[in-house]
Structures are given as structure tokens and as C-alpha cells.
Amino acid sequence: MKKKRTFISSIGQYVKFAATGVVNTAVDFATLNTLIFMYTMISGAAGLKYAWFVGFKTASFLAAVTNSWMMNRYWVFSGSEAKVKGSAGKARALFLGVSSFGFVLNIGASLAVFSVLGSMGIVNEVIRANVGAIAGTAITQVSNFAGYKFLIFKDRHESNIPVGYNTGLQRGGAHRSDLA
């Protein structure tokens, strides 16, 4: 019975994680396309160079990761404790580590698709950038969920937190590690 409840809880978390992913993707794409638009308007350049694409994709990824931390910490895994003992800063650092791995996957896949589409004769850089961003997002979805769930956040009933321990997540209270 406990395993079934844990499985159902994990499905619920993944649904929230997927919804968070939709919001993060919107932040990512809005930032990426705003930067591309500003670049072409200001520079008057006809083409988007690889270096500019990587820089824009990096900025858009960082905006999405910032949003991701907030939504995952306070909504997706809100009934969980940071598995990392100590300050919330350690949990944030581990989150950044998992996200950095996702960053490498995301940028690598995005750039590969951007390049391949260019070699196939697709000349519209905005289309290539967005298809690349979709590929990068798809690649990182599963790895980020696994990293966040198993390395950073752990369900309270799966951990050794004593019954009655005030985590600060009940009734909107502040946990001492959130004050760091």
C-alpha cells in the first residue's frame, strides 16, 4: 500500500514538474526570441551567428533555471525536504549542479540541431533556433526530474525526519534554512 501511495505521489510530482517545464519553456523561448529580435533590430544583421546563438541560449536557459528553482522548491517538491543537510544554500548549489548538467545537454542538443538544420539548407535562423531549443528542452526534461527528485528533494515519508518535526513548510512557516 505504501509503495502504491509513493508511486501515485511520484506521478503527481511529475505532472507538476511537467507543468513547471511548460512555464520554464515559455520563459526560455520568450527570452531567446526577445534576444534574437533585439539583436537583429539593433545590429541589422541578416544572420544569427553560432556564437550569438550560444550566448542567447545561455541567457534564456539561465532565466528558465531561475524560474525552475522557485517553482520546484515551493510547488513541485513543496511537501519534500531538501535532501542536503544544512542550509538552503547547499540545496541551491546542488540544484545548480544538476541544472548545469542539464545546461550542457540542452545547449549541446540545441546547437547540434541548429547546425544540422543549417546544413540541410534551412536558412531561417529563428526557426533553427526554436527547433534546436525544443530538442534541448526534450533532452533535459527526464534528467532534470531524476536529479531534482533523487539528489536534491526527498519525500518526507521516505526520509528519516522525525514525526512532528517542524519543517517550516506547514501552514506557510519559515524554515531556518530558508533564512540563509
ChimeraX commands (.cxc) that place a marker at each C-alpha (Angstrom):
marker #1 position 0.00,0.00,0.00 radius 0.5
marker #1 position 2.83,2.37,0.89 radius 0.5
marker #1 position 4.59,1.67,-2.43 radius 0.5
marker #1 position 1.37,2.38,-4.34 radius 0.5
marker #1 position 0.92,5.69,-2.49 radius 0.5
marker #1 position 4.56,6.60,-3.21 radius 0.5
marker #1 position 4.10,5.72,-6.89 radius 0.5
marker #1 position 0.94,7.85,-7.15 radius 0.5
marker #1 position 2.70,10.69,-5.32 radius 0.5
marker #1 position 5.59,10.47,-7.79 radius 0.5
marker #1 position 3.17,10.65,-10.72 radius 0.5
marker #1 position 1.59,13.75,-9.18 radius 0.5
marker #1 position 5.02,15.29,-8.74 radius 0.5
marker #1 position 5.90,14.52,-12.34 radius 0.5
marker #1 position 2.67,16.15,-13.55 radius 0.5
marker #1 position 3.57,19.28,-11.54 radius 0.5
marker #1 position 7.13,19.03,-12.86 radius 0.5
marker #1 position 5.82,18.82,-16.43 radius 0.5
marker #1 position 3.60,21.89,-15.84 radius 0.5
marker #1 position 6.63,23.68,-14.42 radius 0.5
marker #1 position 8.51,22.60,-17.53 radius 0.5
marker #1 position 5.89,24.26,-19.73 radius 0.5
marker #1 position 6.33,27.52,-17.81 radius 0.5
marker #1 position 10.13,27.18,-17.92 radius 0.5
marker #1 position 9.97,26.51,-21.66 radius 0.5
marker #1 position 7.87,29.65,-22.12 radius 0.5
marker #1 position 10.45,31.66,-20.15 radius 0.5
marker #1 position 13.26,30.06,-22.19 radius 0.5
marker #1 position 11.62,30.73,-25.57 radius 0.5
marker #1 position 10.43,34.23,-24.68 radius 0.5
marker #1 position 13.94,35.19,-23.55 radius 0.5
marker #1 position 15.62,33.53,-26.56 radius 0.5
marker #1 position 13.30,35.12,-29.11 radius 0.5
marker #1 position 13.42,38.54,-27.43 radius 0.5
marker #1 position 17.24,38.46,-27.58 radius 0.5
marker #1 position 17.22,37.33,-31.22 radius 0.5
marker #1 position 14.71,40.06,-32.11 radius 0.5
marker #1 position 16.74,42.74,-30.28 radius 0.5
marker #1 position 19.96,41.52,-31.94 radius 0.5
marker #1 position 18.51,41.72,-35.44 radius 0.5
marker #1 position 16.84,45.09,-34.77 radius 0.5
marker #1 position 19.93,46.71,-33.26 radius 0.5
marker #1 position 22.63,45.15,-35.44 radius 0.5
marker #1 position 20.71,44.96,-38.67 radius 0.5
marker #1 position 22.48,41.65,-39.24 radius 0.5
marker #1 position 20.91,39.28,-41.71 radius 0.5
marker #1 position 22.08,36.12,-39.97 radius 0.5
marker #1 position 22.41,34.74,-36.49 radius 0.5
marker #1 position 25.96,33.53,-35.88 radius 0.5
marker #1 position 26.70,30.44,-33.80 radius 0.5
marker #1 position 28.40,32.40,-31.02 radius 0.5
marker #1 position 25.43,34.73,-30.68 radius 0.5
marker #1 position 23.05,31.76,-30.64 radius 0.5
marker #1 position 25.02,30.06,-27.86 radius 0.5
marker #1 position 25.10,33.30,-25.85 radius 0.5
marker #1 position 21.38,33.90,-26.29 radius 0.5
marker #1 position 20.57,30.27,-25.49 radius 0.5
marker #1 position 22.73,30.50,-22.36 radius 0.5
marker #1 position 20.87,33.61,-21.18 radius 0.5
marker #1 position 17.47,32.05,-21.89 radius 0.5
marker #1 position 18.48,28.84,-20.09 radius 0.5
marker #1 position 19.61,30.79,-17.02 radius 0.5
marker #1 position 16.30,32.68,-16.91 radius 0.5
marker #1 position 14.41,29.38,-17.11 radius 0.5
marker #1 position 16.59,27.75,-14.42 radius 0.5
marker #1 position 15.92,30.63,-12.03 radius 0.5
marker #1 position 12.19,30.16,-12.55 radius 0.5
marker #1 position 12.64,26.40,-12.24 radius 0.5
marker #1 position 14.30,26.68,-8.81 radius 0.5
marker #1 position 11.41,28.72,-7.46 radius 0.5
marker #1 position 8.66,26.53,-8.86 radius 0.5
marker #1 position 10.32,23.21,-7.98 radius 0.5
marker #1 position 11.29,24.30,-4.47 radius 0.5
marker #1 position 7.99,25.84,-3.50 radius 0.5
marker #1 position 5.43,23.93,-5.58 radius 0.5
marker #1 position 6.55,20.65,-7.19 radius 0.5
marker #1 position 8.52,19.36,-4.23 radius 0.5
marker #1 position 6.89,21.54,-1.55 radius 0.5
marker #1 position 6.00,18.52,0.61 radius 0.5
marker #1 position 9.59,17.36,0.46 radius 0.5
marker #1 position 12.65,18.28,2.41 radius 0.5
marker #1 position 15.91,19.25,0.83 radius 0.5
marker #1 position 17.91,16.03,0.99 radius 0.5
marker #1 position 21.03,18.09,1.52 radius 0.5
marker #1 position 21.51,18.69,5.22 radius 0.5
marker #1 position 22.40,22.21,6.22 radius 0.5
marker #1 position 21.46,25.47,4.66 radius 0.5
marker #1 position 19.17,26.10,1.74 radius 0.5
marker #1 position 22.30,27.44,0.04 radius 0.5
marker #1 position 23.66,23.89,-0.22 radius 0.5
marker #1 position 20.41,22.72,-1.80 radius 0.5
marker #1 position 20.58,25.63,-4.25 radius 0.5
marker #1 position 24.17,24.74,-5.11 radius 0.5
marker #1 position 23.22,21.12,-5.77 radius 0.5
marker #1 position 20.22,22.30,-7.81 radius 0.5
marker #1 position 22.60,24.46,-9.83 radius 0.5
marker #1 position 24.87,21.43,-10.32 radius 0.5
marker #1 position 22.04,19.26,-11.65 radius 0.5
marker #1 position 20.86,22.18,-13.78 radius 0.5
marker #1 position 24.41,22.71,-15.09 radius 0.5
marker #1 position 24.45,19.11,-16.31 radius 0.5
marker #1 position 21.08,19.84,-17.93 radius 0.5
marker #1 position 22.60,23.03,-19.38 radius 0.5
marker #1 position 25.34,21.04,-21.14 radius 0.5
marker #1 position 22.75,18.62,-22.54 radius 0.5
marker #1 position 20.41,21.47,-23.51 radius 0.5
marker #1 position 22.99,23.66,-25.23 radius 0.5
marker #1 position 24.65,20.67,-26.91 radius 0.5
marker #1 position 21.39,19.37,-28.35 radius 0.5
marker #1 position 20.20,22.87,-29.29 radius 0.5
marker #1 position 23.43,23.70,-31.11 radius 0.5
marker #1 position 23.56,20.31,-32.84 radius 0.5
marker #1 position 20.01,20.71,-34.18 radius 0.5
marker #1 position 20.67,24.36,-35.12 radius 0.5
marker #1 position 23.77,23.24,-37.09 radius 0.5
marker #1 position 22.17,20.19,-38.73 radius 0.5
marker #1 position 19.16,22.20,-39.88 radius 0.5
marker #1 position 21.55,24.77,-41.37 radius 0.5
marker #1 position 23.44,22.07,-43.24 radius 0.5
marker #1 position 20.09,20.78,-44.56 radius 0.5
marker #1 position 19.52,24.16,-46.20 radius 0.5
marker #1 position 17.08,25.65,-43.69 radius 0.5
marker #1 position 18.25,29.25,-43.71 radius 0.5
marker #1 position 15.79,30.87,-41.30 radius 0.5
marker #1 position 17.82,31.17,-38.11 radius 0.5
marker #1 position 14.77,31.85,-35.93 radius 0.5
marker #1 position 13.20,28.54,-36.99 radius 0.5
marker #1 position 16.50,26.73,-36.50 radius 0.5
marker #1 position 16.97,28.34,-33.06 radius 0.5
marker #1 position 13.48,27.39,-31.89 radius 0.5
marker #1 position 13.61,23.81,-33.19 radius 0.5
marker #1 position 17.00,23.50,-31.52 radius 0.5
marker #1 position 15.56,24.85,-28.28 radius 0.5
marker #1 position 12.74,22.29,-28.43 radius 0.5
marker #1 position 15.28,19.49,-28.84 radius 0.5
marker #1 position 17.35,20.78,-25.93 radius 0.5
marker #1 position 14.29,21.02,-23.70 radius 0.5
marker #1 position 13.17,17.49,-24.55 radius 0.5
marker #1 position 16.61,16.05,-23.80 radius 0.5
marker #1 position 16.87,17.66,-20.37 radius 0.5
marker #1 position 13.31,17.02,-19.09 radius 0.5
marker #1 position 13.91,13.50,-17.78 radius 0.5
marker #1 position 17.45,14.03,-16.49 radius 0.5
marker #1 position 16.44,17.15,-14.54 radius 0.5
marker #1 position 13.42,15.45,-12.94 radius 0.5
marker #1 position 15.53,12.50,-11.82 radius 0.5
marker #1 position 18.27,14.76,-10.47 radius 0.5
marker #1 position 15.88,17.07,-8.62 radius 0.5
marker #1 position 13.80,14.25,-7.16 radius 0.5
marker #1 position 16.57,11.87,-6.10 radius 0.5
marker #1 position 19.54,14.15,-5.44 radius 0.5
marker #1 position 18.01,17.33,-4.04 radius 0.5
marker #1 position 14.46,16.84,-2.79 radius 0.5
marker #1 position 13.34,13.78,-0.88 radius 0.5
marker #1 position 9.80,12.97,0.18 radius 0.5
marker #1 position 9.37,13.38,3.93 radius 0.5
marker #1 position 7.85,9.90,4.34 radius 0.5
marker #1 position 10.89,8.38,2.62 radius 0.5
marker #1 position 13.38,10.22,4.83 radius 0.5
marker #1 position 14.33,9.96,8.47 radius 0.5
marker #1 position 12.63,13.18,9.53 radius 0.5
marker #1 position 11.03,12.55,12.93 radius 0.5
marker #1 position 7.26,12.71,13.21 radius 0.5
marker #1 position 6.21,16.13,14.44 radius 0.5
marker #1 position 9.42,17.83,13.25 radius 0.5
marker #1 position 8.54,21.33,12.08 radius 0.5
marker #1 position 9.90,21.64,8.57 radius 0.5
marker #1 position 8.56,25.16,8.19 radius 0.5
marker #1 position 6.56,24.07,5.17 radius 0.5
marker #1 position 3.40,23.55,7.23 radius 0.5
marker #1 position 0.99,26.45,7.32 radius 0.5
marker #1 position 3.43,28.74,5.49 radius 0.5
marker #1 position 6.03,28.85,8.28 radius 0.5
marker #1 position 9.63,29.73,7.56 radius 0.5
marker #1 position 12.26,27.07,7.96 radius 0.5
marker #1 position 15.57,28.20,9.40 radius 0.5
marker #1 position 17.38,27.06,6.25 radius 0.5
marker #1 position 15.17,29.36,4.14 radius 0.5
marker #1 position 16.51,32.33,6.07 radius 0.5
marker #1 position 20.07,31.74,4.88 radius 0.5
marker link #1:1,2 radius 0.2
marker link #1:2,3 radius 0.2
marker link #1:3,4 radius 0.2
marker link #1:4,5 radius 0.2
marker link #1:5,6 radius 0.2
marker link #1:6,7 radius 0.2
marker link #1:7,8 radius 0.2
marker link #1:8,9 radius 0.2
marker link #1:9,10 radius 0.2
marker link #1:10,11 radius 0.2
marker link #1:11,12 radius 0.2
marker link #1:12,13 radius 0.2
marker link #1:13,14 radius 0.2
marker link #1:14,15 radius 0.2
marker link #1:15,16 radius 0.2
marker link #1:16,17 radius 0.2
marker link #1:17,18 radius 0.2
marker link #1:18,19 radius 0.2
marker link #1:19,20 radius 0.2
marker link #1:20,21 radius 0.2
marker link #1:21,22 radius 0.2
marker link #1:22,23 radius 0.2
marker link #1:23,24 radius 0.2
marker link #1:24,25 radius 0.2
marker link #1:25,26 radius 0.2
marker link #1:26,27 radius 0.2
marker link #1:27,28 radius 0.2
marker link #1:28,29 radius 0.2
marker link #1:29,30 radius 0.2
marker link #1:30,31 radius 0.2
marker link #1:31,32 radius 0.2
marker link #1:32,33 radius 0.2
marker link #1:33,34 radius 0.2
marker link #1:34,35 radius 0.2
marker link #1:35,36 radius 0.2
marker link #1:36,37 radius 0.2
marker link #1:37,38 radius 0.2
marker link #1:38,39 radius 0.2
marker link #1:39,40 radius 0.2
marker link #1:40,41 radius 0.2
marker link #1:41,42 radius 0.2
marker link #1:42,43 radius 0.2
marker link #1:43,44 radius 0.2
marker link #1:44,45 radius 0.2
marker link #1:45,46 radius 0.2
marker link #1:46,47 radius 0.2
marker link #1:47,48 radius 0.2
marker link #1:48,49 radius 0.2
marker link #1:49,50 radius 0.2
marker link #1:50,51 radius 0.2
marker link #1:51,52 radius 0.2
marker link #1:52,53 radius 0.2
marker link #1:53,54 radius 0.2
marker link #1:54,55 radius 0.2
marker link #1:55,56 radius 0.2
marker link #1:56,57 radius 0.2
marker link #1:57,58 radius 0.2
marker link #1:58,59 radius 0.2
marker link #1:59,60 radius 0.2
marker link #1:60,61 radius 0.2
marker link #1:61,62 radius 0.2
marker link #1:62,63 radius 0.2
marker link #1:63,64 radius 0.2
marker link #1:64,65 radius 0.2
marker link #1:65,66 radius 0.2
marker link #1:66,67 radius 0.2
marker link #1:67,68 radius 0.2
marker link #1:68,69 radius 0.2
marker link #1:69,70 radius 0.2
marker link #1:70,71 radius 0.2
marker link #1:71,72 radius 0.2
marker link #1:72,73 radius 0.2
marker link #1:73,74 radius 0.2
marker link #1:74,75 radius 0.2
marker link #1:75,76 radius 0.2
marker link #1:76,77 radius 0.2
marker link #1:77,78 radius 0.2
marker link #1:78,79 radius 0.2
marker link #1:79,80 radius 0.2
marker link #1:80,81 radius 0.2
marker link #1:81,82 radius 0.2
marker link #1:82,83 radius 0.2
marker link #1:83,84 radius 0.2
marker link #1:84,85 radius 0.2
marker link #1:85,86 radius 0.2
marker link #1:86,87 radius 0.2
marker link #1:87,88 radius 0.2
marker link #1:88,89 radius 0.2
marker link #1:89,90 radius 0.2
marker link #1:90,91 radius 0.2
marker link #1:91,92 radius 0.2
marker link #1:92,93 radius 0.2
marker link #1:93,94 radius 0.2
marker link #1:94,95 radius 0.2
marker link #1:95,96 radius 0.2
marker link #1:96,97 radius 0.2
marker link #1:97,98 radius 0.2
marker link #1:98,99 radius 0.2
marker link #1:99,100 radius 0.2
marker link #1:100,101 radius 0.2
marker link #1:101,102 radius 0.2
marker link #1:102,103 radius 0.2
marker link #1:103,104 radius 0.2
marker link #1:104,105 radius 0.2
marker link #1:105,106 radius 0.2
marker link #1:106,107 radius 0.2
marker link #1:107,108 radius 0.2
marker link #1:108,109 radius 0.2
marker link #1:109,110 radius 0.2
marker link #1:110,111 radius 0.2
marker link #1:111,112 radius 0.2
marker link #1:112,113 radius 0.2
marker link #1:113,114 radius 0.2
marker link #1:114,115 radius 0.2
marker link #1:115,116 radius 0.2
marker link #1:116,117 radius 0.2
marker link #1:117,118 radius 0.2
marker link #1:118,119 radius 0.2
marker link #1:119,120 radius 0.2
marker link #1:120,121 radius 0.2
marker link #1:121,122 radius 0.2
marker link #1:122,123 radius 0.2
marker link #1:123,124 radius 0.2
marker link #1:124,125 radius 0.2
marker link #1:125,126 radius 0.2
marker link #1:126,127 radius 0.2
marker link #1:127,128 radius 0.2
marker link #1:128,129 radius 0.2
marker link #1:129,130 radius 0.2
marker link #1:130,131 radius 0.2
marker link #1:131,132 radius 0.2
marker link #1:132,133 radius 0.2
marker link #1:133,134 radius 0.2
marker link #1:134,135 radius 0.2
marker link #1:135,136 radius 0.2
marker link #1:136,137 radius 0.2
marker link #1:137,138 radius 0.2
marker link #1:138,139 radius 0.2
marker link #1:139,140 radius 0.2
marker link #1:140,141 radius 0.2
marker link #1:141,142 radius 0.2
marker link #1:142,143 radius 0.2
marker link #1:143,144 radius 0.2
marker link #1:144,145 radius 0.2
marker link #1:145,146 radius 0.2
marker link #1:146,147 radius 0.2
marker link #1:147,148 radius 0.2
marker link #1:148,149 radius 0.2
marker link #1:149,150 radius 0.2
marker link #1:150,151 radius 0.2
marker link #1:151,152 radius 0.2
marker link #1:152,153 radius 0.2
marker link #1:153,154 radius 0.2
marker link #1:154,155 radius 0.2
marker link #1:155,156 radius 0.2
marker link #1:156,157 radius 0.2
marker link #1:157,158 radius 0.2
marker link #1:158,159 radius 0.2
marker link #1:159,160 radius 0.2
marker link #1:160,161 radius 0.2
marker link #1:161,162 radius 0.2
marker link #1:162,163 radius 0.2
marker link #1:163,164 radius 0.2
marker link #1:164,165 radius 0.2
marker link #1:165,166 radius 0.2
marker link #1:166,167 radius 0.2
marker link #1:167,168 radius 0.2
marker link #1:168,169 radius 0.2
marker link #1:169,170 radius 0.2
marker link #1:170,171 radius 0.2
marker link #1:171,172 radius 0.2
marker link #1:172,173 radius 0.2
marker link #1:173,174 radius 0.2
marker link #1:174,175 radius 0.2
marker link #1:175,176 radius 0.2
marker link #1:176,177 radius 0.2
marker link #1:177,178 radius 0.2
marker link #1:178,179 radius 0.2
marker link #1:179,180 radius 0.2
view
